[in-house]
Amino acid sequence: MEDDLKAAAARPLSFLQTMRAVAWSFFGVRRGAEYEKDVARLNPVHVIIGGVIGAALFVLVLVLLVQWVIGSGVASATN
């Protein structure tokens, strides 16, 4: 079990390649063959870190969007 974990952590894809795969997974658009290649080559530690970074960026963008809409007056009710 420990050898399997060490082997998985030593997989060849770089962190940027992993971030690209994580970004595609956020959109849910991935071909089966590309997915299978990524699963065999992705470093699980990079995937976890990339997923956390991706989720944080997503939340940040949503918060900034809401602040912009509220600040622009578009969301105000006119009576």
Secondary structure, DSSP 8 states (H G I E B T S, - for coil): -HHHHHHHHT-S--HHHHHHHHHHHHHT---HHHHHHHHHH--HHHHHHHHHHHHHHHHHHHHHHHHHHHHHTTT----
